Amino acid sequence: MGEGNKGHAWALLPLVLFIALFLGIGIATGDFSNMPLNVAITITVIVALMMNRKEKFSKKIEIFTQGAGHSNIVLMVFIFILAGAFSTTAEKMGGVTSTVNLGLSLIPQNFIIVGLFIICMFVSISMGTSVGTIAALAPVGFGFSQATDISAMLAMGTVVGGAMFGDNLSMISDTTIAAVRTQKTKMSDKFKVNFWIVLPGAILTIIILFFLTNGVHVDHSKQYDYNLVKVIPYILVLVLAVIGVNVIVVLISGTILSGIIGLIDGSFNWKGLLTAISKGIIGMEDIAIIALLIGGLVGLIQHNGGVEWLLNFVKSKVKSKRGAEFGIASLVSVADIATANNTISIIMSGPLAKNIADEYEVDPRKSASLLDIFAGCFQGLLPYSPQLIAAAGVAGISPFSMMPYCIYSILLGICGILAIVFRFPRLKTK
């Protein structure tokens, strides 16, 4: 962290600049694509490197590269690469078309988006990663939007929402593990408390999605042909996720099976298969580069004391038990806004949150749940989070345009606030 134990507010300037550049130019021109995300983050990184004259430039470069090379960031990049290979191979083999057409043929048109949300919830809670879920299922969601009059923003927002539900509750999610460890509670206890807080949000999301797509039009004059064999890679991905197989193994398995099916049925030859894998990887390069740049930027902000200042500022405002719960929620929220990484934000704010919880007698089951809920809320809303960037990249839309359609992420935060205000659920002292 930065010098001193209070941190430095000026260290947050790059984050403010990034938001101002991306949001300001988008609003001013009416088109967020006028400020490409990779350009905005590159400018921001350059500014961050120019700050803190007390530090040698070579040292700042070292800090930047360490942040970009953080294990979570590198793993995320690898998942992006594998997801690109899987999605493009499955698409060229005809898997996406068959899966979408199967859904359009079997699922009542009013339940297409509701079904997509539930499937994403199920896969994410089993797989334990929102990024992996989005990478695997966003192409299917986009396919639904292309075949109906459902907007791409709503389809992608639905995928993100379902993915964040599972990420928040999964027993194998990094965020759950981080929240439980920092608050010194049991995973099963945290799950029960967390589940009852977010359940109303999930139910309300399903209801809202149903009414939003109640009049959705599916052209039944068209023949939605599908081949069940071509759907098998997605079924394999679902089954492997449900039984708890690592996301990397899941994506590699899906790619291999898609390739085998495509070679057997003549969808492509060996050269076509390798080209599809290559195109998929290349298609994820921009997202991967952005993830690396954001990781490096966060490393600089953290080193200069920006995150530390935010955490200490929030802690200084806590005065009561309810205030302590709001303080815990605020701690992890500002950390996630600063880092765009819900796992890192929980790890960073967790120790301070534990101090606050102990001082004001907040049940560790509740504090762990609040950390995970509010980190997930902002992670599923930030236009520069890997989740929104990945989903927007699949659909070719701006992450900002998705924000109003991330319904579950919004309701997740509201549920968390209501749980604090009404002290829900009522917990017995253990």
HUZIQUI-V561546 format. One record per residue. N is the residue number from 1. PSI is psi in degrees with one decimal (* if undefined). OMEGA is omega in degrees with one decimal (NA if undefined). D_CENTER is the distance of its C-alpha to the mean C-alpha in whole Angstrom. Layout:
n->N psi->PSI omega->OMEGA d_center->D_CENTER
n->N psi->PSI omega->OMEGA d_center->D_CENTER
//
This chain:
n->1 psi->-177.9 omega->-177.1 d_center->26
n->2 psi->-176.9 omega->-178.1 d_center->28
n->3 psi->144.9 omega->179.5 d_center->32
n->4 psi->166.1 omega->-175.8 d_center->33
n->5 psi->4.9 omega->-179.3 d_center->31
n->6 psi->-15.4 omega->-178.8 d_center->30
n->7 psi->-176.4 omega->-177.1 d_center->28
n->8 psi->125.8 omega->-179.7 d_center->28
n->9 psi->-34.0 omega->-177.5 d_center->27
n->10 psi->-22.6 omega->-178.9 d_center->28
n->11 psi->-16.8 omega->-179.4 d_center->25
n->12 psi->-4.2 omega->-178.1 d_center->22
n->13 psi->-43.4 omega->178.8 d_center->24
n->14 psi->-38.5 omega->179.1 d_center->22
n->15 psi->-42.9 omega->178.1 d_center->19
n->16 psi->-42.2 omega->179.4 d_center->21
n->17 psi->-43.3 omega->-179.6 d_center->22
n->18 psi->-48.4 omega->-179.8 d_center->19
n->19 psi->-41.3 omega->-179.5 d_center->18
n->20 psi->-42.6 omega->179.2 d_center->22
n->21 psi->-53.6 omega->-173.9 d_center->22
n->22 psi->-48.5 omega->-177.2 d_center->19
n->23 psi->-44.1 omega->-176.0 d_center->20
n->24 psi->-49.7 omega->-179.4 d_center->23
n->25 psi->-37.7 omega->178.2 d_center->24
n->26 psi->-44.2 omega->179.8 d_center->22
n->27 psi->-43.0 omega->-177.3 d_center->24
n->28 psi->-37.4 omega->-177.2 d_center->27
n->29 psi->-13.5 omega->-178.2 d_center->27
n->30 psi->11.3 omega->-179.6 d_center->26
n->31 psi->109.9 omega->-176.6 d_center->23
n->32 psi->-16.3 omega->178.5 d_center->20
n->33 psi->-11.4 omega->178.4 d_center->21
n->34 psi->-21.5 omega->173.8 d_center->24
n->35 psi->89.2 omega->-179.9 d_center->22
n->36 psi->141.5 omega->-176.7 d_center->20
n->37 psi->-39.1 omega->-177.8 d_center->17
n->38 psi->-32.9 omega->177.4 d_center->18
n->39 psi->-44.8 omega->-179.9 d_center->21
n->40 psi->-44.8 omega->-177.6 d_center->20
n->41 psi->-32.0 omega->177.8 d_center->18
n->42 psi->-44.9 omega->177.0 d_center->21
n->43 psi->-43.3 omega->-178.9 d_center->24
n->44 psi->-42.1 omega->179.1 d_center->22
n->45 psi->-41.9 omega->179.0 d_center->22
n->46 psi->-44.6 omega->178.0 d_center->26
n->47 psi->-44.1 omega->-179.8 d_center->26
n->48 psi->-36.6 omega->179.3 d_center->25
n->49 psi->-25.5 omega->-179.9 d_center->27
n->50 psi->-15.5 omega->-178.0 d_center->30
n->51 psi->170.7 omega->177.3 d_center->30
n->52 psi->69.7 omega->-177.1 d_center->31
n->53 psi->-17.2 omega->180.0 d_center->35
n->54 psi->-21.1 omega->-177.4 d_center->36
n->55 psi->137.4 omega->176.3 d_center->33
n->56 psi->145.7 omega->-178.6 d_center->34
n->57 psi->-38.8 omega->179.3 d_center->33
n->58 psi->-35.4 omega->178.0 d_center->32
n->59 psi->-40.0 omega->179.6 d_center->31
n->60 psi->-37.8 omega->175.8 d_center->28
n->61 psi->-40.8 omega->178.8 d_center->27
n->62 psi->-43.3 omega->178.8 d_center->27
n->63 psi->-42.5 omega->179.4 d_center->25
n->64 psi->-46.3 omega->-178.0 d_center->23
n->65 psi->-33.0 omega->176.4 d_center->23
n->66 psi->-40.9 omega->177.8 d_center->22
n->67 psi->-42.9 omega->179.3 d_center->19
n->68 psi->-29.9 omega->-177.9 d_center->18
n->69 psi->13.8 omega->177.7 d_center->19
n->70 psi->143.6 omega->-175.0 d_center->17
n->71 psi->-38.9 omega->179.2 d_center->17
n->72 psi->-40.0 omega->-179.1 d_center->13
n->73 psi->-46.9 omega->-179.2 d_center->13
n->74 psi->-40.9 omega->177.5 d_center->16
n->75 psi->-41.7 omega->179.3 d_center->14
n->76 psi->-42.8 omega->178.4 d_center->11
n->77 psi->-42.6 omega->179.5 d_center->13
n->78 psi->-39.7 omega->177.2 d_center->15
n->79 psi->-42.1 omega->177.1 d_center->13
n->80 psi->-46.1 omega->-178.4 d_center->12
n->81 psi->-47.9 omega->180.0 d_center->16
n->82 psi->-37.2 omega->179.0 d_center->17
n->83 psi->-39.4 omega->177.0 d_center->14
n->84 psi->-42.5 omega->178.5 d_center->16
n->85 psi->-44.1 omega->-179.1 d_center->20
n->86 psi->-50.2 omega->-174.3 d_center->19
n->87 psi->-41.1 omega->-179.1 d_center->18
n->88 psi->-40.2 omega->177.7 d_center->21
n->89 psi->-44.3 omega->178.7 d_center->23
n->90 psi->-37.4 omega->179.6 d_center->23
n->91 psi->-47.5 omega->-178.9 d_center->23
n->92 psi->-29.6 omega->177.7 d_center->26
n->93 psi->-15.6 omega->-179.4 d_center->27
n->94 psi->9.4 omega->-177.0 d_center->27
n->95 psi->-40.3 omega->-179.2 d_center->24
n->96 psi->-46.4 omega->179.8 d_center->22
n->97 psi->-45.0 omega->-179.7 d_center->25
n->98 psi->-40.7 omega->-179.9 d_center->26
n->99 psi->-44.6 omega->178.8 d_center->23
n->100 psi->-46.7 omega->-179.4 d_center->23
n->101 psi->-35.6 omega->175.7 d_center->27
n->102 psi->-44.1 omega->178.2 d_center->27
n->103 psi->-42.5 omega->179.7 d_center->24
n->104 psi->-29.8 omega->-178.5 d_center->26
n->105 psi->-36.3 omega->-172.7 d_center->30
n->106 psi->-34.0 omega->-177.1 d_center->29
n->107 psi->129.1 omega->175.3 d_center->26
n->108 psi->139.1 omega->-171.7 d_center->28
n->109 psi->-30.6 omega->179.6 d_center->27
n->110 psi->-13.0 omega->-175.7 d_center->26
n->111 psi->9.4 omega->-177.2 d_center->24
n->112 psi->-50.7 omega->-178.4 d_center->22
n->113 psi->-37.3 omega->175.9 d_center->19
n->114 psi->-45.0 omega->178.5 d_center->19
n->115 psi->-40.3 omega->178.3 d_center->19
n->116 psi->-42.9 omega->180.0 d_center->16
n->117 psi->-46.3 omega->-178.2 d_center->14
n->118 psi->-41.3 omega->178.4 d_center->16
n->119 psi->-43.4 omega->178.8 d_center->16
n->120 psi->-39.8 omega->176.3 d_center->12
n->121 psi->-48.6 omega->-175.4 d_center->13
n->122 psi->-46.3 omega->-179.3 d_center->15
n->123 psi->-44.3 omega->-176.1 d_center->14
n->124 psi->-41.4 omega->-179.8 d_center->11
n->125 psi->-26.7 omega->178.7 d_center->13
n->126 psi->-39.1 omega->-175.9 d_center->15
n->127 psi->-31.8 omega->178.3 d_center->13
n->128 psi->13.2 omega->179.2 d_center->11
n->129 psi->125.1 omega->178.7 d_center->8
n->130 psi->-38.3 omega->-179.3 d_center->5
n->131 psi->-43.7 omega->178.7 d_center->5
n->132 psi->-39.5 omega->178.5 d_center->9
n->133 psi->-46.6 omega->179.8 d_center->9
n->134 psi->-43.1 omega->-179.6 d_center->8
n->135 psi->-37.4 omega->-177.0 d_center->10
n->136 psi->-36.8 omega->-169.8 d_center->13
n->137 psi->-13.3 omega->178.7 d_center->13
n->138 psi->-40.1 omega->177.5 d_center->12
n->139 psi->-35.7 omega->177.6 d_center->16
n->140 psi->-44.1 omega->178.1 d_center->17
n->141 psi->-41.9 omega->178.5 d_center->16
n->142 psi->-36.4 omega->176.8 d_center->17
n->143 psi->-40.0 omega->176.3 d_center->20
n->144 psi->-42.1 omega->-177.9 d_center->21
n->145 psi->-33.8 omega->179.6 d_center->20
n->146 psi->-30.8 omega->-177.0 d_center->23
n->147 psi->-7.7 omega->-179.3 d_center->25
n->148 psi->-174.5 omega->175.4 d_center->25
n->149 psi->20.7 omega->173.2 d_center->25
n->150 psi->133.1 omega->-178.0 d_center->22
n->151 psi->148.8 omega->178.4 d_center->20
n->152 psi->-34.2 omega->179.8 d_center->17
n->153 psi->-42.8 omega->179.6 d_center->15
n->154 psi->-42.8 omega->-179.7 d_center->16
n->155 psi->-45.5 omega->-179.4 d_center->15
n->156 psi->-36.7 omega->175.9 d_center->12
n->157 psi->-34.7 omega->178.1 d_center->11
n->158 psi->-42.5 omega->177.8 d_center->12
n->159 psi->-45.6 omega->179.3 d_center->10
n->160 psi->-43.9 omega->-179.7 d_center->6
n->161 psi->-48.3 omega->178.7 d_center->9
n->162 psi->-38.7 omega->179.5 d_center->10
n->163 psi->-39.3 omega->-179.4 d_center->7
n->164 psi->-30.8 omega->176.3 d_center->6
n->165 psi->-50.0 omega->-178.6 d_center->10
n->166 psi->-39.0 omega->179.1 d_center->11
n->167 psi->-38.1 omega->-177.8 d_center->8
n->168 psi->-33.1 omega->-173.0 d_center->10
n->169 psi->-22.3 omega->-173.4 d_center->14
n->170 psi->137.5 omega->178.8 d_center->14
n->171 psi->-19.5 omega->-177.7 d_center->17
n->172 psi->8.5 omega->178.7 d_center->16
n->173 psi->140.9 omega->176.9 d_center->12
n->174 psi->-36.9 omega->-177.5 d_center->12
n->175 psi->-41.5 omega->178.1 d_center->11
n->176 psi->-45.9 omega->-179.8 d_center->14
n->177 psi->-44.4 omega->-179.6 d_center->17
n->178 psi->-43.4 omega->-179.1 d_center->16
n->179 psi->-44.2 omega->-178.5 d_center->17
n->180 psi->-42.2 omega->-177.8 d_center->20
n->181 psi->-43.4 omega->-178.0 d_center->21
n->182 psi->-27.6 omega->-178.4 d_center->21
n->183 psi->-2.1 omega->176.3 d_center->23
n->184 psi->56.1 omega->176.5 d_center->25
n->185 psi->177.8 omega->-179.3 d_center->25
n->186 psi->145.3 omega->-178.7 d_center->24
n->187 psi->-42.1 omega->-179.2 d_center->21
n->188 psi->-36.9 omega->178.8 d_center->23
n->189 psi->-42.2 omega->177.9 d_center->24
n->190 psi->-40.5 omega->-179.7 d_center->21
n->191 psi->-46.3 omega->-177.3 d_center->19
n->192 psi->-47.2 omega->-179.7 d_center->22
n->193 psi->-47.8 omega->-179.8 d_center->22
n->194 psi->-43.8 omega->-177.4 d_center->18
n->195 psi->-46.4 omega->-177.6 d_center->19
n->196 psi->-27.8 omega->178.0 d_center->22
n->197 psi->-41.9 omega->-173.2 d_center->20
n->198 psi->-16.0 omega->-177.5 d_center->17
n->199 psi->-46.2 omega->178.7 d_center->19
n->200 psi->-36.2 omega->178.9 d_center->21
n->201 psi->-39.6 omega->179.1 d_center->17
n->202 psi->-43.7 omega->179.5 d_center->16
n->203 psi->-44.6 omega->-179.7 d_center->20
n->204 psi->-35.9 omega->176.8 d_center->20
n->205 psi->-44.4 omega->178.7 d_center->17
n->206 psi->-42.6 omega->179.6 d_center->19
n->207 psi->-45.9 omega->-179.5 d_center->22
n->208 psi->-44.5 omega->179.6 d_center->21
n->209 psi->-37.3 omega->178.8 d_center->20
n->210 psi->-47.0 omega->-178.0 d_center->23
n->211 psi->-32.6 omega->178.0 d_center->25
n->212 psi->-30.6 omega->-177.2 d_center->23
n->213 psi->18.2 omega->-176.3 d_center->24
n->214 psi->-34.5 omega->-178.9 d_center->27
n->215 psi->22.1 omega->-176.4 d_center->29
n->216 psi->141.0 omega->-176.3 d_center->27
n->217 psi->123.4 omega->171.3 d_center->29
n->218 psi->124.0 omega->-176.9 d_center->29
n->219 psi->97.6 omega->-177.5 d_center->32
n->220 psi->-3.0 omega->175.3 d_center->34
n->221 psi->-17.8 omega->178.1 d_center->37
n->222 psi->152.8 omega->176.6 d_center->35
n->223 psi->113.3 omega->-179.3 d_center->35
n->224 psi->82.8 omega->-177.7 d_center->31
n->225 psi->142.8 omega->176.3 d_center->33
n->226 psi->155.9 omega->178.3 d_center->30
n->227 psi->115.0 omega->-175.5 d_center->31
n->228 psi->-31.3 omega->179.2 d_center->30
n->229 psi->-37.8 omega->-178.5 d_center->30
n->230 psi->-13.8 omega->178.1 d_center->28
n->231 psi->-17.6 omega->-174.7 d_center->25
n->232 psi->-40.6 omega->178.9 d_center->26
n->233 psi->-38.2 omega->178.4 d_center->23
n->234 psi->-35.2 omega->176.0 d_center->20
n->235 psi->-41.1 omega->177.7 d_center->22
n->236 psi->-45.4 omega->178.7 d_center->23
n->237 psi->-43.6 omega->179.8 d_center->19
n->238 psi->-47.6 omega->-177.7 d_center->19
n->239 psi->-46.3 omega->-180.0 d_center->21
n->240 psi->-38.2 omega->178.3 d_center->20
n->241 psi->-42.6 omega->-177.5 d_center->17
n->242 psi->-37.6 omega->-178.1 d_center->19
n->243 psi->4.5 omega->171.2 d_center->21
n->244 psi->22.2 omega->178.2 d_center->19
n->245 psi->143.5 omega->179.8 d_center->19
n->246 psi->140.6 omega->-175.0 d_center->17
n->247 psi->-34.3 omega->179.6 d_center->15
n->248 psi->-44.1 omega->177.3 d_center->17
n->249 psi->-39.3 omega->179.4 d_center->20
n->250 psi->-49.3 omega->-176.7 d_center->18
n->251 psi->-39.1 omega->177.2 d_center->17
n->252 psi->-43.4 omega->-180.0 d_center->21
n->253 psi->-42.7 omega->179.0 d_center->22
n->254 psi->-39.3 omega->179.2 d_center->21
n->255 psi->-45.3 omega->-179.8 d_center->22
n->256 psi->-46.5 omega->-178.9 d_center->26
n->257 psi->-40.4 omega->177.2 d_center->26
n->258 psi->-41.3 omega->179.1 d_center->25
n->259 psi->-42.4 omega->179.8 d_center->28
n->260 psi->-46.5 omega->-179.8 d_center->31
n->261 psi->-44.2 omega->180.0 d_center->31
n->262 psi->-38.3 omega->178.5 d_center->31
n->263 psi->-40.0 omega->-178.1 d_center->33
n->264 psi->-43.8 omega->-176.1 d_center->35
n->265 psi->1.1 omega->175.1 d_center->35
n->266 psi->14.1 omega->177.6 d_center->36
n->267 psi->-31.6 omega->174.8 d_center->33
n->268 psi->163.0 omega->173.6 d_center->33
n->269 psi->-171.4 omega->-178.3 d_center->35
n->270 psi->-41.7 omega->179.3 d_center->34
n->271 psi->-41.3 omega->178.9 d_center->34
n->272 psi->-38.6 omega->178.5 d_center->32
n->273 psi->-48.3 omega->-179.5 d_center->29
n->274 psi->-35.9 omega->177.7 d_center->29
n->275 psi->-40.8 omega->178.9 d_center->28
n->276 psi->-44.7 omega->178.5 d_center->26
n->277 psi->-43.9 omega->179.8 d_center->24
n->278 psi->-45.4 omega->179.4 d_center->25
n->279 psi->-38.3 omega->178.5 d_center->23
n->280 psi->-43.2 omega->178.8 d_center->20
n->281 psi->-45.2 omega->179.2 d_center->20
n->282 psi->-37.2 omega->179.9 d_center->21
n->283 psi->-20.5 omega->179.9 d_center->19
n->284 psi->0.0 omega->-176.3 d_center->16
n->285 psi->-43.5 omega->-177.7 d_center->18
n->286 psi->-45.8 omega->179.2 d_center->17
n->287 psi->-42.9 omega->-179.1 d_center->13
n->288 psi->-42.9 omega->179.5 d_center->14
n->289 psi->-43.0 omega->178.3 d_center->17
n->290 psi->-42.7 omega->179.2 d_center->14
n->291 psi->-42.2 omega->178.9 d_center->12
n->292 psi->-43.7 omega->-179.8 d_center->16
n->293 psi->-41.6 omega->178.6 d_center->17
n->294 psi->-41.2 omega->177.7 d_center->14
n->295 psi->-43.4 omega->177.8 d_center->15
n->296 psi->-40.7 omega->178.5 d_center->19
n->297 psi->-45.0 omega->179.1 d_center->18
n->298 psi->-38.1 omega->177.5 d_center->17
n->299 psi->-41.9 omega->178.5 d_center->20
n->300 psi->-45.3 omega->179.7 d_center->22
n->301 psi->-43.2 omega->-179.5 d_center->21
n->302 psi->-43.9 omega->180.0 d_center->21
n->303 psi->-38.1 omega->-179.0 d_center->24
n->304 psi->-4.2 omega->174.4 d_center->26
n->305 psi->12.1 omega->-178.4 d_center->25
n->306 psi->-46.8 omega->-179.7 d_center->23
n->307 psi->-39.7 omega->179.0 d_center->20
n->308 psi->-41.4 omega->179.0 d_center->23
n->309 psi->-43.9 omega->178.9 d_center->25
n->310 psi->-47.0 omega->-177.7 d_center->22
n->311 psi->-43.9 omega->179.8 d_center->22
n->312 psi->-34.5 omega->177.8 d_center->26
n->313 psi->-45.3 omega->179.6 d_center->26
n->314 psi->-44.7 omega->-178.3 d_center->24
n->315 psi->-34.2 omega->-177.3 d_center->26
n->316 psi->-15.9 omega->-177.0 d_center->30
n->317 psi->-4.7 omega->-176.2 d_center->29
n->318 psi->130.3 omega->-178.0 d_center->29
n->319 psi->-14.9 omega->-175.3 d_center->32
n->320 psi->175.5 omega->-179.8 d_center->32
n->321 psi->-46.4 omega->177.7 d_center->30
n->322 psi->-38.8 omega->176.3 d_center->28
n->323 psi->-34.2 omega->177.8 d_center->28
n->324 psi->-41.5 omega->179.0 d_center->27
n->325 psi->-41.1 omega->175.2 d_center->24
n->326 psi->-35.8 omega->178.4 d_center->23
n->327 psi->-42.6 omega->177.7 d_center->23
n->328 psi->-44.0 omega->178.5 d_center->21
n->329 psi->-41.7 omega->-179.4 d_center->18
n->330 psi->-39.3 omega->179.4 d_center->19
n->331 psi->-53.7 omega->-176.0 d_center->19
n->332 psi->-28.9 omega->178.7 d_center->15
n->333 psi->-49.7 omega->-179.0 d_center->14
n->334 psi->-33.4 omega->177.3 d_center->16
n->335 psi->-39.3 omega->179.9 d_center->15
n->336 psi->-37.6 omega->176.4 d_center->11
n->337 psi->-36.8 omega->-178.3 d_center->13
n->338 psi->-28.5 omega->-173.7 d_center->15
n->339 psi->-21.0 omega->-175.6 d_center->13
n->340 psi->35.3 omega->178.8 d_center->9
n->341 psi->106.5 omega->-173.4 d_center->8
n->342 psi->-32.0 omega->177.5 d_center->8
n->343 psi->-48.5 omega->179.6 d_center->11
n->344 psi->-40.5 omega->-178.6 d_center->13
n->345 psi->-36.5 omega->177.9 d_center->13
n->346 psi->-42.7 omega->179.0 d_center->14
n->347 psi->-39.9 omega->-178.1 d_center->17
n->348 psi->-43.9 omega->-175.4 d_center->18
n->349 psi->-14.8 omega->-176.1 d_center->19
n->350 psi->-50.2 omega->-179.6 d_center->20
n->351 psi->-43.7 omega->176.8 d_center->23
n->352 psi->-40.3 omega->178.1 d_center->24
n->353 psi->-38.6 omega->178.4 d_center->23
n->354 psi->-41.0 omega->177.3 d_center->25
n->355 psi->-44.7 omega->179.2 d_center->28
n->356 psi->-44.9 omega->-179.0 d_center->27
n->357 psi->-42.4 omega->179.5 d_center->27
n->358 psi->-41.8 omega->-177.5 d_center->30
n->359 psi->-36.5 omega->-176.5 d_center->32
n->360 psi->15.6 omega->174.3 d_center->31
n->361 psi->45.2 omega->173.2 d_center->31
n->362 psi->128.9 omega->-179.0 d_center->28
n->363 psi->131.3 omega->-178.8 d_center->27
n->364 psi->-27.1 omega->176.4 d_center->25
n->365 psi->-37.7 omega->-179.8 d_center->23
n->366 psi->-43.5 omega->-178.4 d_center->22
n->367 psi->-38.3 omega->177.4 d_center->21
n->368 psi->-40.7 omega->179.2 d_center->19
n->369 psi->-42.9 omega->-179.3 d_center->17
n->370 psi->-40.2 omega->177.5 d_center->17
n->371 psi->-48.4 omega->-176.9 d_center->15
n->372 psi->-39.5 omega->-177.8 d_center->13
n->373 psi->-49.9 omega->-174.7 d_center->13
n->374 psi->-28.7 omega->172.6 d_center->13
n->375 psi->-42.0 omega->179.0 d_center->10
n->376 psi->-37.0 omega->179.5 d_center->8
n->377 psi->-53.4 omega->-177.1 d_center->9
n->378 psi->-31.4 omega->177.3 d_center->9
n->379 psi->-32.5 omega->179.5 d_center->5
n->380 psi->7.0 omega->-179.8 d_center->5
n->381 psi->-27.6 omega->-176.1 d_center->8
n->382 psi->127.3 omega->-178.8 d_center->9
n->383 psi->-11.8 omega->177.9 d_center->10
n->384 psi->14.8 omega->174.9 d_center->10
n->385 psi->150.3 omega->178.8 d_center->6
n->386 psi->-31.8 omega->-178.7 d_center->6
n->387 psi->-50.9 omega->-179.0 d_center->3
n->388 psi->-36.6 omega->179.0 d_center->6
n->389 psi->-42.8 omega->-179.6 d_center->9
n->390 psi->-46.5 omega->-179.3 d_center->8
n->391 psi->-43.5 omega->179.9 d_center->9
n->392 psi->-35.8 omega->179.6 d_center->12
n->393 psi->-37.8 omega->178.8 d_center->13
n->394 psi->-42.3 omega->-175.6 d_center->14
n->395 psi->-8.6 omega->-179.0 d_center->16
n->396 psi->36.8 omega->179.8 d_center->17
n->397 psi->170.1 omega->178.3 d_center->16
n->398 psi->137.4 omega->175.7 d_center->15
n->399 psi->-33.0 omega->179.1 d_center->12
n->400 psi->-36.6 omega->-178.6 d_center->14
n->401 psi->-20.5 omega->-179.8 d_center->16
n->402 psi->-26.1 omega->-169.3 d_center->13
n->403 psi->-47.0 omega->-179.6 d_center->12
n->404 psi->-17.6 omega->-176.9 d_center->15
n->405 psi->0.2 omega->175.2 d_center->14
n->406 psi->66.1 omega->-169.9 d_center->11
n->407 psi->-46.6 omega->-177.4 d_center->14
n->408 psi->-38.9 omega->179.8 d_center->12
n->409 psi->-40.6 omega->178.2 d_center->10
n->410 psi->-47.2 omega->-178.9 d_center->13
n->411 psi->-28.7 omega->176.8 d_center->15
n->412 psi->-45.6 omega->177.6 d_center->13
n->413 psi->-41.0 omega->178.9 d_center->15
n->414 psi->-42.9 omega->178.3 d_center->18
n->415 psi->-39.8 omega->178.4 d_center->18
n->416 psi->-42.7 omega->178.7 d_center->18
n->417 psi->-45.3 omega->179.7 d_center->20
n->418 psi->-35.5 omega->178.4 d_center->23
n->419 psi->-32.2 omega->177.4 d_center->23
n->420 psi->-47.5 omega->-177.3 d_center->24
n->421 psi->-45.1 omega->-176.0 d_center->26
n->422 psi->10.5 omega->178.0 d_center->28
n->423 psi->52.2 omega->-178.9 d_center->28
n->424 psi->142.1 omega->-7.2 d_center->26
n->425 psi->159.1 omega->177.0 d_center->26
n->426 psi->118.0 omega->-174.9 d_center->30
n->427 psi->135.7 omega->175.3 d_center->30
n->428 psi->141.4 omega->178.9 d_center->33
n->429 psi->130.4 omega->-177.5 d_center->34
n->430 psi->* omega->NA d_center->33
//
